[in-house]
């Protein structure tokens, strides 16, 4: 550990039964921190042993159904000038770690007492679930502490100046993989803590939004109720970076879509855009609803609005869902353009998507649909596709055969089939039967 640095950085985390994660959690900062404090809230596995073997100081804290209390115990135990407080299933992106001390020097020069970073949640295959921003590095000063039993927020008696390192530092969070979410919801822990918090703060829009999240799998009507209450209790001014409010609106749009309440979807989208005017996610989710309903005229209206906003505001709009699904979104946009008769736009966008990801099937359907509408002869079509796909690749041939079959592009279907060997033909036919 680094005991000589001009700025001393402590690392602390609260844990319970994290033997699968604790080693990696204590590895990312080993060369830059002056100490590692692990606050254990009742582990019954090998978490404590592993932490101690790695040189961390373990402090025991009796769990009282309050994450803030545990985190504040962790902060109180640190001696560094600054404190990095990440969960056991989180770590800084490799390469970012070396920048942390220099960033803290800049933060100090600017009189900041907290550092805001990007945070990306990934699934078990490394795919991105969501992206947001959170304060995870704090100056070790009196009065800067957490409140709320769950989904903790920072409080400070005076003005809190925050250094924006969202483009310099990114934390990877592995704990929101689908199976882990199911385990947490099955335990009822989060819901129980949120309900306790709501008793103390019945009109807190963040707590209401998080409670809506807890019900999305089991009871959409209940989730809708909490999301609507959250929206009704939003403050007059909502900051652009308020991803919690953004999630509340987008998840309500999804629920209303499942119920086919289209007037309500339009109304909520309009309200969301009034509250967070730079965010493109609301138009995108509403557009996806109409895309799935095959109302391509309405879908085009919302997709155009979404991409217009994204083009103007970019990352400043915090359109995390659209940005995380950009390849698919552009593929859907191309398909919508094709269905609305804009073949040139459909070909341009779909081909650009396929250059980056030739497996983006919706883009392939948009491209083939446009070529069919334009009655493109087989020879130039094959020449165009040859720039995107390899006709000697089994995967590419199977993909093209599927696309040609689904779009009823018979000439292309026969051409690709003729390029296949016997095994590929058997697989292609069997897949289309399935």
C-alpha positions, 0 to 999 in steps of 0.5 A, a space after each residue: 500500500 502507498 504510505 508516501 503519497 502527497 494525498 493519502 487515499 483510504 479504501 473502505 467497503 461494507 461486506 457480508 458474505 462476499 468471498 467471491 468478490 472480496 479479492 478483486 475488490 481489494 486489488 484495484 487500489 492496492 498500489 495507491 491507497 494508504 489503507 483498506 478498511 473492510 466493515 463486515 456486517 455478519 459474514 458466515 463465509 470466508 470473506 473476513 479471512 480473505 480480507 485479512 490475508 490481503 492485508 485489510 483491516 476488518 471492523 465488525 458492525 452489527 447489521 441494523 437494517 441501515 446501509 447508511 449507518 454501516 457506511 458511516 461507520 466505515 467513513 469514521 474508521 478511515 485516516 486518509 485525506 480522501 476515501 474511496 467507498 465502493 461495494 465489493 462487486 465494484 471496481 475501477 476500470 483498469 487504467 483509471 486507477 493510475 489517474 485517481 491521485 492526480 484527479 484528487 489533486 485537481 479536486 483539492 485545488 478547486 475546493 471540492 469535497 467529493 468526486 463524481 464518477 461514471 458507474 456502469 452495471 454489467 451482466 454475467 456476459 459483460 454486456 452493459 445493463 445500465 450507466 449512471 453517475 455516482 459520488 464514490 470518492 469523498 474528502 475525509 471531513 466532519 459532517 460529510 456522511 450518508 443518510 437513508 437506510 437504503 439507496 443512500 445519499 450524501 448530506 453535508 451541513 454546508 455547500 458541497 462542491 463536487 468535482 466532475 470526473 465522469 469522463 475520467 473515471 468509470 466504476 464497473 458494477 457486476 452486482 446487477 446481473 439478472 440472477 443477483 437481482 432475483 436473489 435480492 428481490 426474493 429475500 425481500 430485504 430491499 423492499 423492507 428497507 424501502 418501506 421503512 424509509 417511506 414511513 419516515 419520508 412518505 413523499 420522497 420521489 426517489 424512495 417511491 421510484 425505487 419501490 416501483 422498481 421492486 414491484 416491476 417483476 411481480 406486480 406492475 399495477 403496484 409499480 405503476 402506482 409508486 412511479 406515479 406517486 414519485 412523479 407527482 412528488 418531484 421537485 420543481 427543479 430536477 437536475 439533468 443528471 437525475 437518473 433516478 427521475 429518468 428511470 421512473 419516467 422510462 419504466 412507467 412508459 414501459 409498463 403503460 406500453 405493456 397495457 397498451 395505454 397509448 394516450 397515457 404513454 404519450 402524456 407521460 412522455 410529454 411530461 417527462 420531456 418537460 421535466 428533463 428536456 435534454 433526455 432522449 430516453 423518453 422519446 426512444 422508449 415511446 418510439 420503441 412501443 410504437 415500433 413493436 406495435 408496428 405503428 411506424 408513422 408514430 414510431 418515426 415521430 418519436 425516434 426522430 425526436 430522440 435522435 435529434 436530442 441526442 445529436 444536440 445534447 449528447 452525454 449532457 442529456 444523460 440519455 443512458 438507455 438510448 446510448 447503451 442500446 445505440 446499435 439496436 436503436 439505429 437499426 430500428 430507426 432504419 427499419 422504421 424509415 424503410 417502412 415509411 418509404 425513405 429507402 435512401 435513409 434506411 440503406 444509409 443507416 442500416 449499412 452503417 450499423 452493419 459495418 460495425 456489427 453485421 449481426 444486428 439483424 434488424 438492420 439487415 432486415 431494413 437493408 433488404 427491405 429497402 433493396 426489395 422496394 427499390 427492385 435492386 437486381 441481384 448482382 449489385 445487391 450481392 456486390 453491396 452485401 459482399 462489402 459487409 458479409 463474407 460469403 465463405 463464412 458459415 455464420 454470415 451465410 446463415 444470417 443472410 439466408 434467414 434475412 432473405 427468407 424472412 423478407 421473401 427475397 427469393 433471388 437472394 435466398 436461392 443465391 445464398 443457398 447455392 453458396 452453402 455446403 450440405 451441412 449449412 443447407 441442413 442447418 439453414 432449413 432446420 432453423 427456418 422450420 423452428 
